[in-house]
Amino acid sequence: MNYEEALKYIHGADRFGVKCGLKNIRELLSRLGNPQEGFKSIHVAGTNGKGSTVSMLTYILMSQGYKVGTFVSPYLENFTERFQIDLQQIEREELTRITSIVKGHIDAMILEGYNHPTHFEIVTAIGFTYFAEQDVDYAVIETGLGGRLDATNILNPELSIITSISYDHISILGDTIEAIAFEKAGIIKPQTPVVMYPQTSEAAEVIMNVATKKGASLYNVADAKIDVVSSEFGTQVFNFAYGKYRLDGATIHLNGRHQILNASTVLTAVVALNEIGITISRKAAIDGLAASRWAGRLERLKTNPDIIIDGAHNEASAKVLLDAIEEYYSDKRLILLIGILDDKEVNKIIQILCPRADTVIITPPNSPRAIDPHILSKEIGIYCNKTMVVDGVKDALDRAIDLAQPDDLVVCSGSLYLAGEVRKILKS
């Protein structure tokens, strides 16, 4: 098996769909020697903000001197982004080797009558095997979908974190905030601390009830005192206090006011970790936040005109993107390059973003789930009278740049698949 064959095998498991439950992953990991028991972990679930939270916490742990594994979902440009140690992506040869081992156990499972593991179960097994082999001090693990029945929920973490909860994957997780919150809260383990991002009252009540039933100490970020000192594109500074813990002059280079709340969630996690004996100094917290980067989220890739990519793919993240546009670029003409997957909140996304745009260029992301751009164009036409369909992300991006004046703003959004493609094109 070579690298291309490994990827083909992993992606080929897409045909088995999404199957929620832990039976298959438990069996597969058992055959692999239960690698998830070979490292300590911090588990992160939520609808939005998981990636930023995982990134900031990884940087902080590294600043303290720990060897840190990072497991993210999905990737932006390269599949190897999903498995990182101290921010270095897994080598292709390593991924190929571990995939071959995992495949061997899966083949044996199939012969014994087990269901074929899904794409995400295979990815989870690869990541956990890699982190155990590399003897990481801590692995920061992002759920794939939901939490309670997510393959990563086989973990017994040191700490659980629940980020912002909103509507997404409603056909699987439920069509109410309470139902979705219950699935996310499924990562809470008995007598294990949990950090909760400021939620709606409905989501917060569900999470607090689960934490109480499991005897888990709840650290509610809503109880923190957060003072924003300054907020400009590229740099935000704030003061943070939680109980007796105080951190002044915390600086992040992630954009959008929501990132201050994400950073405060991470700092609340630092408080919780210190209280259970995992040392993280204030210097490590300050240095880690300042060093943190998270590609594809309100990321500026070019100036004159400014070109920003963002993976907004649901109602909540589209609102965050619009808020950031109004905060940082209120006087700019907006050219919006958009592509959305058909299982997302298409109407809500375009209702939020498209009225702000002078021109909307529609192109399909490189995914079989991409909505037909001509269908999307008709829906967008209700909100913006200057639309066009351009097949191919590169041609669509070229068209957006051609239309833009030096002081205009080009935003590429609607899907992380689209953001990743644009990022690759501009980097090359």
N, C-alpha and C positions, 0 to 999 in steps of 0.2 A: 504494500500500500504506500503510495506517495501522497504528498500534501493535497493535490487536486482530487485524488480518489477519496481521501479522508473527508474533505468538504462535501463531495458528492454523496458519500454515505450518510453524513450527518444531515444534510439538507434533504436527502431522500426520505428521511423519516417524517417529513412534513405530511406525507400521504396518510399517516396514522392519526392526523388531527391533534386536537387538544383533549387530553383525558385527565381530568382532575382526580387526584387520589394518590396515596403514598405506597400502595401495595407493590407496584412494579419497581419504583425507585428503591424501595427498601430491599427487595430481592436482589436487584442489580448491585447495589452498594455492598450487600452482604457477601456476594461472590467476589467483590473486589477487595474484601478485607475491611469493610466499613471505614473507608478513609476519612469520613466526616468526623470520626472520633479521634483523629490524629492531629487536630489543630483546634485552637480556640477561635470563636467567631463572634461577629456582631451582625445581626440580621435586620435588614431594612425592607419594609413594605410601604405601600402607599400608591396613590394615583399619579401625582406629580411631585417632582423634586427629589425622587429617589437617587437619581444619578448624581446630582449636585451634592446631596448629603453624603453619599458614598465617597465621592471624590474628596470633599473637604475633610472627612474623618480619616481617610487614607493618608492625606498629607500630614495631618496632625500626628497620627500614630508614627509615621516615618520620622517626623521631626523629633519625636521622643526617643528615636533609636530602635524602634521595633521593625522586624521584618514583616511586611504586610502583603497579604494576598488580596486581590480585588476581583470580584466577580460581578460583571455588569450585563444588563440586558435592555435593549438590543445593542448591537455595535453600530458605529457611525460610518466608518470607512472600511476597516479590515476586520475579518472574523476573529483574528487573534487578539483584538482589543478586549474580548470577553474575559480573558484570563491574564491577569497581570500580577507580577511580584515586584514590589517597590517601583510601581508604575512602568515596568518594562514588560511589554507584551510577550506572551509565550512564543518561543521559537517554533517555526513551522515543523522542524524535525521532531520536536518534543510533542507537539500536538498530534502529529501523525503516529508516533509511537504509542501514545496513550490511547488514541482512538482505536488503534489496532487491538490493543488489550481489551478495551471495553467491548469492541465488536465480537471478540472471541467469546466473552461471557454471555453476550446477547444471543449469539448463535446457539449456545448451549441452552439458554432459557427457552428459546423457541422450540427446540427439539423436545423439551420437557412439557410443552403445552402452555407456557406463559404468553401473555400478549406481548407484542413487539413494543419496546419502549418508544416514547415519542421523541421528537426532535429535542425538546427542552430537557427531558429526562437524560438523554445521552449527553447533552452539553453539561448538565449538572454533574453527572458522574465523571466526566473528563476534568472539570474544574476541581472537584473535591479530591480526586486522585492526584492531580498536579500539586495542589497546596499541601497535601499530606507528604508527598515525596520530597517537596522542597522545604519541609519543616518550618513553615511560617510561624511567627509568634501569634499573629491574629489574621483572620480573613474577614474582610468586610463584604458581605454577601447581599446582593439585591435580588428580591423575588422576581420571578418572571411574570406571573399573572395571579392576582389575588394574594393569598397567603396561607389560609387554612389548609388547602389541598394542593398547594404549590410544591413541586418536587424539592425545592430547597428547604421545605419545612421539616425535613428529616433532622435538621440541626438541633442541637441543644446549646444555644448561644449564651454568652456572658451577658448580653444586653440585646433588647429588641428596640427598634425605632420605627414609628409609624409617621410617615410624612403626610402631606396634604391629601385629603380624600375628596374625590369628586366623581362624576359619572364617567365610566369607561368600561368597555367589555360587559355591557349590561345583560347581554344574552347568556353570559356565563356566571357573572357575579351577582346579578340581581338588578332590578330597576328602581330601587330606592337607595338613598344614602345610607339608611340603617342597614340594609342587607349587604351593601358593599363594605361598610365599616366592619361588619361582623366577619366577613371573609378576611379582611386585612388584619383584624385583631386576632385571627387564628394563629399568628406567629408568636403571640404572648405565651410564655412557658411558666409553669408553676414556680413561685418564689424567685423569679428572674425579673430584674428591673426592666421597665419599658418607658421610653421617652415618646411623648405625643406632641406633634406639631399642633398649633392652634387650629381647631376644627370647628365646623358648625356644631350647634348644640346637639343636633340629632346624632352626628357621628361621635362626638365626644362622650355622650351618654353611653353609647354601645361599648366603646373602648374602655371606659371607666368600669362598667359592669363586668366585662370580661376580666380585666385586671384584678378586680376585687375577688371574683370567684376563684381565680388562680393564685391568690395571695401574692401578686406581683406588685412591687413598689412602682407607683406611677409618678413620673416626672413630667409635669404639664408645662410646656413652653409658654402657655398663656399666663403662667404665674411669674414669668421672668420680667425684669424691667429692662427695656431696650430703648436707648436714646440714640437717634440718628444724628450724627455730627455733620456729615456731608454726604451727598449722593450725586455723583457725576458719572457719565459714561466712562467706564474703565476703572473707577475707584470709588468705593463706598467705605465710610468710616462710621463706626458706632460704638457705644458703650453698652456693656452687658452685665446684668447682675441676676443671680439666682440664689435666693437664700443668703448665705454668708459669702458666696463666691462672687467675685467682681473682676471684670476685665475691661479696662478702659483702652480706647484707641484701637479696637479691633478693625483691621482693614481687609477688605476682600476686593478682588478684581473681577468678580462675576457681576453681571449687569441685571438691573431690575430690583425694585424694592423687595420683591418676594425672596430674593437671595439673602437679604438680611435676616428674614425669618428662618430660612434654611440654615444659615450660619448659626443662628441662635439655637436651633434644634441640635446642631452638632455640639455647640458649647454646653448645652444642657446634658448631652450625652457624656461630655467630658466630666461634668460634675458627678453624674451617676457612676462612671467608671472609676473615678477617684474614690468614691465612697465604698466601692466593693474591692478596693485594693489594687486597682490597675493604675499605676502612676502616670499622670500626664501633667507636666508643669505648665504654668501660665505662659512661659516663653515658647514652649512647643505649640501651644494653642495659637498664640499670636503669629509665630513663624509659619505654622502650617496653613492657617487661613490666608495669610498674605501670599503664600506660594501657590495656592489652589487655582487650578484651571479646569474648565469643563467644556469641551468643544461642542459646538452645535447648538448651544443655548444662548440666544442673544449675543452671538459671536460676530464681531466685525472683522471681515476678511480683506476689505479694500476701502480706500478713501477716494474721494473725487471721481465719481460719486461714492458715498458710503454704501457698501454692500454688507447686509447682515443676514445671517442664517439663523433659523430657530426651528426647533422640532415640534412646535405647537400642533397637537393632533386631537385635541378635545376642547370642549367649551371653556374650561377653566384656564388651560394654558393659552388659548387664543385671547382671552381677556387680559391675561398677564402681558402678553406680547403687545396688545393694543395700548395698555397702560404705559408700557415702556416707550413705545413710539411717541405717545403724547408727552411723556416726561422729557425725553431727550431730543425729539425731532418734531416738535409741534408745528414749526414753521416750514417744514420740508414737504415738497411734493413727493408722494409715495407711488412707486411702481412696485406692484406685488406680483411675484412669481410664485404660483401655488400649484400644488399637486397633493391629492388626498387619497387615502385608501377607503374603499367603499364600505368597510365595516366600522368607520369612525363617525363622529357626530358632524357629518358633512354640512347640513343646513345651519347648525349653530356656529360652526367655524366661519362659514362665509358671511353669515349675518353680522358677525362681530368685525371681521377684518376688511371685507370688500367695500363697504361704504366709505371707508377712510381713503381708499386708493383712487388715484387719478386714472391709472390703467392697470388692468389685471391680465397677466399672461398665464395661461393654463397649460400644463404639461404633465403627463403621467410619470410618477416615480417608477423606478425599475422594480416593480413588484407585481405578481399576478393578481394581487388584491386591489390594484389601483383602479379608481373609478374612471370610466370613460371620460376623457377630457371634453368631448363635445356635449355630453349630458351635463357635466359640471359647468360648462360655459353658459348653458341656458339658465341654470339656476343662479349663477353669479350675475347674469345680465339684469336681474331684478334689482341688484344693489349697486351696480357700476355699469355705465353705458359705454365704456371703452374696454372691451375685452377681445382677446385673440387666443386661438389655440395654436401651439407650436409643438410639433412632435419632436421628442429628443431633448433632454435636459440641457445639453450644451448649446443647441441652437436657440432654445428658449432663453437661456442666460445671455447669450450674445445679443438677442433681440432686446432684452431688458436693458442691457448696457448701452446699446445703440440709442434707445429712446431717452435715456437719462441724461440730464445736464449735470455738470460737475457738483452743483449744490443740491441735487435731488437725493432721495433715499430709495435704495432697492432692497426689498425684503423678500427672502426666499423661505417659504414656510409651508405648513400643512402636513408634513410628514418628516420623520427623521431620515427616511430613505432619500427624500429629495434633498434635505440639508446635507447629507453625506455625499451625495453625488456632486452637488455644487461645490462643496469643500474640496473634493478631489480635483475638480476641474480648475478651480482658482489656484490651488497650491501648485498644480503642474504648470 
